[in-house]
Amino acid sequence: MSDLLTVVKDNALAITTLVGVFTIIGAALGFWLNFRLSRKRLESDKKNLRQQMITNNIAPMRQEWINDLRKSAANFISTSVKLNNTIHELGILINRFNPDIQDEPTPEILNTTHIIGELIFKLNELYTYINILLPFSSRDNDEYRAEKLRLCMKIICDSTKSLTLDRNSHTIHTNMANKIHKYLELHAMKLLKKEWEVTKSLKEIE
């Protein structure tokens, strides 16, 4: 026991120094561990916040946009189909019209012509709205379906500008529109499916 006390007494300064060094190392290690834990916690909080922003804001906004696009595209197609049917009705009325005994178009012809004008206006209005809704292609992002959808709608709307009381213009437009409708539906469905999958697969931002 006395030998141990002697050793401690003779090396008191060295022991004190070692204790101090270990204390500093322990404090530094504790600080480093706390720093790492705090940093990891901060990164985790940031990721959780970003994911929450996606879940609560971005995904719902994308879904709302998809719903709006789906409804508007369906409205465009149904309006175009209704226009075709109304043009067909006008053709029947014109066939019945006899200029030898009738001085001016019948009220039915005038009313149907007015309805056609309203449908054409609505069709062009929907095209303008959907055109703004659709994504645009860029150098880094090719929006193939969106551009094809735009083209189909533009062809139909441009064709309405050639409509007159001449039945030939009716036939040309309705035949063309009937062919375009199936492509409209195809591109709309493909685009909506792609955008829905993007919304569904939104993941945590790194």
C-alpha positions as CSV (number, residue, x, y, z in Angstrom):
1,M,0.0,0.0,0.0
2,S,2.8,2.3,0.9
3,D,4.6,1.5,-2.4
4,L,1.4,2.5,-4.3
5,L,1.1,5.8,-2.4
6,T,4.8,6.5,-3.1
7,V,4.3,5.9,-6.8
8,V,1.2,8.1,-6.9
9,K,3.0,10.8,-4.9
10,D,6.1,10.7,-7.1
11,N,4.0,10.8,-10.3
12,A,1.3,13.2,-9.1
13,L,2.0,15.7,-11.9
14,A,1.9,13.1,-14.6
15,I,-1.3,11.5,-13.3
16,T,-2.9,14.9,-13.0
17,T,-1.9,15.7,-16.6
18,L,-3.3,12.3,-17.8
19,V,-6.5,12.9,-16.0
20,G,-6.8,16.3,-17.6
21,V,-6.0,14.9,-21.1
22,F,-8.6,12.1,-20.7
23,T,-11.2,14.7,-19.5
24,I,-10.6,16.9,-22.5
25,I,-10.8,13.8,-24.8
26,G,-14.0,12.7,-23.1
27,A,-15.5,16.2,-23.5
28,A,-14.4,16.4,-27.1
29,L,-15.8,13.0,-27.9
30,G,-19.1,13.8,-26.2
31,F,-19.3,17.1,-28.1
32,W,-18.6,15.2,-31.4
33,L,-21.2,12.6,-30.7
34,N,-23.8,15.2,-29.8
35,F,-22.9,17.1,-33.0
36,R,-23.4,14.0,-35.1
37,L,-26.6,13.1,-33.4
38,S,-27.9,16.6,-33.8
39,R,-26.9,16.7,-37.5
40,K,-28.6,13.4,-38.2
41,R,-31.7,14.6,-36.3
42,L,-31.7,17.9,-38.4
43,E,-31.3,16.0,-41.7
44,S,-34.2,13.7,-40.6
45,D,-36.4,16.6,-39.7
46,K,-35.6,18.3,-43.0
47,K,-36.5,15.1,-45.0
48,N,-39.7,14.7,-42.9
49,L,-40.6,18.3,-43.6
50,R,-40.0,17.9,-47.4
51,Q,-42.0,14.7,-47.5
52,Q,-44.8,16.4,-45.6
53,M,-44.8,19.2,-48.1
54,I,-45.1,16.7,-50.9
55,T,-47.8,14.8,-49.2
56,N,-49.8,17.8,-48.1
57,N,-49.3,20.2,-51.0
58,I,-47.6,19.0,-54.2
59,A,-49.3,15.6,-54.6
60,P,-52.8,17.0,-53.9
61,M,-52.2,19.9,-56.3
62,R,-51.0,17.5,-59.0
63,Q,-54.1,15.3,-58.5
64,E,-56.3,18.4,-58.8
65,W,-54.6,19.3,-62.0
66,I,-55.0,15.8,-63.4
67,N,-58.7,15.8,-62.5
68,D,-59.2,19.2,-64.2
69,L,-57.3,18.0,-67.3
70,R,-59.4,14.8,-67.5
71,K,-62.7,16.6,-67.1
72,S,-61.7,19.3,-69.7
73,A,-60.5,16.7,-72.2
74,A,-63.7,14.7,-71.9
75,N,-65.7,17.9,-72.3
76,F,-63.8,18.7,-75.5
77,I,-64.5,15.3,-77.0
78,S,-68.2,15.3,-76.0
79,T,-68.6,18.8,-77.4
80,S,-67.0,17.8,-80.6
81,V,-69.3,14.7,-80.9
82,K,-72.3,16.9,-80.2
83,L,-71.2,19.3,-82.9
84,N,-70.9,16.5,-85.4
85,N,-74.4,15.3,-84.5
86,T,-75.8,18.8,-84.8
87,I,-74.1,19.3,-88.2
88,H,-75.8,16.1,-89.3
89,E,-79.2,17.4,-88.1
90,L,-78.6,20.6,-90.1
91,G,-77.8,18.6,-93.2
92,I,-81.2,16.8,-92.9
93,L,-83.0,20.2,-92.4
94,I,-81.2,21.7,-95.5
95,N,-82.2,18.6,-97.6
96,R,-85.8,19.3,-96.6
97,F,-85.6,22.9,-97.5
98,N,-87.2,23.8,-100.8
99,P,-86.0,27.1,-102.1
100,D,-88.8,27.0,-104.8
101,I,-91.5,27.4,-102.2
102,Q,-89.6,28.9,-99.3
103,D,-88.1,32.3,-99.5
104,E,-85.8,32.1,-96.5
105,P,-84.3,29.4,-94.1
106,T,-86.8,27.8,-91.7
107,P,-86.7,28.6,-88.0
108,E,-85.3,25.1,-87.4
109,I,-82.4,25.8,-89.8
110,L,-81.6,29.1,-88.1
111,N,-81.8,27.7,-84.6
112,T,-79.6,24.7,-85.5
113,T,-77.1,27.0,-87.1
114,H,-77.1,29.1,-84.0
115,I,-76.5,26.0,-81.8
116,I,-73.6,25.0,-84.1
117,G,-72.1,28.4,-83.6
118,E,-72.3,28.1,-79.8
119,L,-70.7,24.6,-80.0
120,I,-67.8,25.9,-82.1
121,F,-67.2,28.7,-79.7
122,K,-67.2,26.3,-76.7
123,L,-64.9,23.9,-78.6
124,N,-62.3,26.7,-79.2
125,E,-62.7,27.9,-75.6
126,L,-62.0,24.4,-74.3
127,Y,-59.0,24.1,-76.6
128,T,-57.5,27.3,-75.3
129,Y,-58.0,26.2,-71.7
130,I,-56.6,22.7,-72.2
131,N,-53.7,24.1,-74.2
132,I,-52.7,26.1,-71.1
133,L,-53.2,23.1,-68.8
134,L,-51.0,20.8,-70.8
135,P,-47.3,20.5,-70.1
136,F,-45.0,21.9,-72.8
137,S,-42.0,20.1,-74.3
138,S,-38.6,21.5,-73.6
139,R,-35.0,20.6,-74.6
140,D,-34.7,18.3,-71.6
141,N,-38.3,17.0,-71.5
142,D,-40.3,15.6,-74.4
143,E,-44.0,15.9,-73.7
144,Y,-45.0,13.6,-76.6
145,R,-48.6,12.8,-75.5
146,A,-49.3,16.4,-74.6
147,E,-48.1,17.7,-78.0
148,K,-50.2,15.1,-79.8
149,L,-53.2,16.0,-77.8
150,R,-52.7,19.7,-78.7
151,L,-52.4,18.8,-82.4
152,C,-55.6,16.7,-82.4
153,M,-57.6,19.5,-80.8
154,K,-56.1,22.1,-83.2
155,I,-57.0,20.1,-86.3
156,I,-60.6,19.9,-85.2
157,C,-60.9,23.5,-84.2
158,D,-59.2,24.7,-87.4
159,S,-61.7,22.6,-89.4
160,T,-64.7,24.3,-87.9
161,K,-63.5,27.6,-89.5
162,S,-64.3,26.0,-92.9
163,L,-67.9,25.1,-92.0
164,T,-70.6,26.7,-94.2
165,L,-74.2,25.8,-95.2
166,D,-72.6,23.7,-97.9
167,R,-73.1,20.0,-97.1
168,N,-69.7,19.1,-98.5
169,S,-68.0,21.1,-95.7
170,H,-70.2,19.2,-93.2
171,T,-69.1,15.8,-94.5
172,I,-65.4,16.8,-94.6
173,H,-65.5,18.0,-91.0
174,T,-67.5,15.2,-89.5
175,N,-65.5,12.5,-91.2
176,M,-62.2,14.1,-90.1
177,A,-63.4,14.7,-86.5
178,N,-64.7,11.2,-86.1
179,K,-61.3,9.8,-87.0
180,I,-59.5,12.3,-84.7
181,H,-61.7,11.5,-81.7
182,K,-60.1,8.0,-81.2
183,Y,-56.6,9.6,-81.2
184,L,-57.8,12.3,-78.8
185,E,-59.0,9.7,-76.4
186,L,-55.8,7.6,-76.7
187,H,-53.4,10.4,-76.1
188,A,-55.5,11.8,-73.3
189,M,-55.6,8.5,-71.5
190,K,-51.9,7.8,-71.9
191,L,-51.0,11.3,-70.7
192,L,-53.3,11.1,-67.7
193,K,-52.0,7.6,-66.8
194,K,-48.4,8.9,-66.9
195,E,-49.1,11.9,-64.8
196,W,-51.0,9.9,-62.3
197,E,-48.1,7.5,-61.9
198,V,-45.8,10.4,-61.3
199,T,-48.1,11.7,-58.6
200,K,-48.4,8.2,-57.1
201,S,-44.7,7.6,-57.0
202,L,-43.6,10.9,-55.5
203,K,-40.8,10.0,-53.1
204,E,-38.8,11.8,-50.5
205,I,-36.6,14.5,-51.8
206,E,-33.0,13.7,-51.2
